[in-house]
């Protein structure tokens, strides 16, 4: 059996080129199926991420990258403690290099090294890794890497023809922006109060996610009351991607949803959709405003490395939006 060498480490300059070539080889070996990634996309995902990225690469005896994982590192709050979570963006295996059980040996070894190097008890600890895999990655992760499915995702859908009329809140002003200011984190902190598990929304994260990504077409709006930033929303096409607005602040919710509906309608869409867990306070609040639940073919997956981030706890306590995953 040919030897496999595994590297589990921080993402380094130039890794995107090696990763791009490996992903293309893996796609070719799978008959051209699976996600495509441009070099620019991989540079943005990993090299340009505010808090870096982590990889585990499996190389064969010839030094060819045959399997691996790549994940972006995000600030997060877990029961009030700040740390870092990993968002798995790419998982790959070149099935042409190997036979029988050896076909996935590199991926298994890379997954084991990833967990040992970046898990909760390591020198570079993360309580969990999560992602929204495509069908092939989903199958590989469940079979070989001990992934778990947290949710079969639903989405909330508002038919724009049924958009409720809302009274304007004269205390609020909305401003569409290209970039998020530093003060956005204060609005997020108020929104996050009482939420036990959530990614931190600061200017670095939001600008990386929604301003720096090439060709994504994100619309971004800030809401202010008496000059203070109290909320924001991000929309792309008919999708409400990110959202900070306390559900009990009805004026703020109405203003931001009105902005999102108007933008979706202007872009020629007949609906506005949002993703959030059914345990979030927004889940029922949005339905009271006319949103209805529909199923999707998406599965939110994760692997826990430390308590309390196990399935039952995360299911109840993780507050997220569609923008938490690179869909």
N, C-alpha and C positions, 0 to 999 in steps of 0.2 A: 504494500500500500504506500503510495507516494506521501512524503511528509508534507504537513501543513504548518505554516508559521502564522501565528496570530499576533496582531498589534492592537491593543486597546489603549487609547490615548486621546488627548485633546486634538481637535481638528487643527491642522497646520496649513500655512500658505502653500498653495500648489496641490493640496489634496483634491480640490474640485476637479482638476483635469483627470487625475487617476480614477476618481469616482465616476466621472462622466463616461470614460472609456469602459469601465467595468459594467455600468448600467446598460450601455449599448450592447455589450457582449451578452449580458444576461437576457436582454430582450430578444436578441437574435436567436439565442438558444431556446427561447420559449415560443418560437415561431412568430416573432414580431409583436407579441401581445405585451400588455403592461404599460405603465406610465412612461412617458418620455420626459426627459429633463434637458434643458439647454444648459450650457456652461454658465451663462449669466444667472439662471435660476439657482443653480447649485452654489454659485458664489454668494448670492444673496441669502440663501437659506442657512448657510453654514459659516462661510468666511466673514460675512458682514454682520452676523447676529450680535446684538449688544453684549451678551454674556458668553459668547463662544459656542462651541459645539463639541460633541464627543463622538468618536467613531470606534468601531472594532472591525478590523480588516483581516481576512484570511487569505494568505498567499500560498501558492503551490511551490513545488521545488524549483520552478523556473522563475519565481518571483512575480508571477501573474496574479493579480487580484481576482479571486474567484468567488468570493462571498463576503458579506458584511452588513453592517448597520451604521446609520448616521443619524444623529439626533441633535436638535437645537436645545440650548440650555436657557431656561426662563426663570426669572424671579417668581416666587410664589409664597403664599401664606398658608400655613397648616396649623390650625388651632392657635393663631396669633403669632406663631414663630415663622420668621422669614428664612427661606432657603431657596434651593433651586430644583426645579423639575426638568425632566427631559422629554421633549416632543420628538418622537421617532418620525422622521420624514422619509427615509429610504431604507428598504431592506431588499437584498438581492442575493441571488445564487445562480451561478453559471452551470446549468445542468449538463452542458456538453463536456465539461472537464471532470470526468469521473464516471464510474459505472456502479450499478447496484446501490448498496447502502452508502458507498463512498460519494455518491452524487450530492448528498447534503451534509457531508462531514464538515466541510469548511464553515457552513452556516451554523451548525450546532456548536462548533468550537468558538466561533466568533460570538454567538449569543451567550455562551457560558463566560467567556472573558469579559464581555460587556457588563454582565450582571456582577461579576466579582470585582471589576475595576471601579464601577460607578454606583454600585448598590449602597444601601443605607449604612452598612458597617464598614465601608471602605474608607480610604484616605480622601477620596473625592466623592462624598456621599450625596445621593439623591433618593428621596423616599419612593419615587415611582418614575416609570417611563410610560408614556401614553401615545396614542396616535389613532388615526382613522385610515386603516389600510385599504388598499385595493383588494380585489378578490384573491389574487395570487399571494400577496403578502399576508393577508388574513389567514389563509390556509397554512402557509409555512409557519407563521407565528404560533398558531394554536397547536400545531403538530409537533414542532421542534423546539420552541423557545418558551413554553409554559405561559403564553399569554392567556389572559382572561377577557371575556366580553363583558364590559360594564353595562352597556345598553344597546339594544336595537333601536336606533335613533328615530324619533318622530320629529316633525316640524309643525310649527304653527303657521297657518295660511289665512291671510285676510284678502277677500275679494274686494278690489278697490271700488267696485260699484256699490259695495255695502259699507264703505268707510263711514264711521259715525261722525256726525257734526259735533265739533268741539268749540266751546267758548274760548276765545283768545285770552291768554294770561298776559295782562299788560305789564307785569313785573319782569317778564322775560324778554331777552333779545337773543336771536340766533345769528351765528356768524359762520359761514362756510370758510374753511381754512385749508391751506396746503400742508401745514405742519402743526403738530400739537405743542403747546407751550409747557414749560416746566410745572406750572400750577395745576395741570390736569391731575397730578398724583393726589393732591389734596381732595379733589372731588371724588376720585376713586376711593380714597381711604374712608370717606364718609359713607359711600355706597357699600363698601366691604364690611362695615361694622356688623358683627353678628354672623358673618359668613365664614364657616370654619375652614373651607378649602377653596382657594381662588388664585388665579394668576394675577400678579401685580401689573396694573396698568400705569406705567409712567411714560414720560415723553419719549425716552429712548426706545422702549418696546413698541409704542404705538406708531412712531415715525418709521421704525424699521418695518413693521408689519404692513402699514397702510400708505406710507408716503414714498418709501425707497424701492418698493417692488415694481419692476418694469412692466408696463402694459396692463396693469390690473384694473384700472378705471375705478378707483375707490372715491366716493364722495364722503366728505368729513365735515361735521358741523359741531360747533361748541354752543352751549347754552349758558347765558349769564343772567344773574339776578343781582341788581344793584352793583354791577361791575364784577361780582365774584363768579368764577366759573363753577357751575353746579352740576353740569352733566355734558354728555356728548353722545353722538351716534355716528356709525359708519355704515354706508350702504354701497352695494355693488349690484347693478342691474335690479332684479326684484328681491334681493336678499339683504336683510338687515343683519350685518355681520357682527357688530360690536355695539355695546350699549352700557352707559352708566346713567341711570335715572332711578331713584328710589321709587318703587311702585306706589307708595302712599302719597308721593308728590304728584297729584293728578294733573296739575297745570304743566309741569315739566314733561311728564309722560305724553300728554296730549300734543305739546308743541313739537317734541322730537318725532313722534309718530306721524304727525301731520307733515313735517318736513320730508320724512322718508316716503310717505305715500305720494306726495306731490312729485318727488324726484322719480319714483318708479313709474308713475303715470306719464310724466314727460318723456321718459325713455321708451314708451310704448308698451309697458307691461300692464297686465290686467290684475296682478296680485302682488302682495308683499309677503315674504316668508321670513320666519325666524326660527332658530334652534336654541333650545335651553332645556335643562333637565326638568322633569315633571315634579321635582321636589323644590324647585326655586319659587320664590314669591311671585315672580313675574308670570309664571305658568298660568295661573288662574286669572291674574290681572289682565293679561292679554286676551284671554277668552272672553272676559266681560266686555272688552272693547271690540269684539266681533271676530277675532281669530278663531279658526277651527283646527282640530288636530288631524294630521295626515301622516301615514307611515312613509318611511324612506327605505332605501336599500343600504343604508350606512350602519356600520357597527363601530362604536367607540370601544377601543381595546386598551388594555393596560397590563403592566406587570408591577406588582408591589415589591418594594425592598424593605419596608419597615412599617410598623404600626404608627398611627392608626390608619394608614392609607391602604386598608384591605377592602375587598369588594363591597361588603355590606355597609361599611362606613362611608366610603367614597360615593356610593349610590345615593345615600341620604344627604351628604354634606357638600359635595363639590358643586360650586356655582360656575357655570361656563356659558359661553355663547358660541355661535358658529365660528367666530373668528379665532377661537382657541386652537383650532386644528387647521392645517393647510389642506383645505378641501378643493 
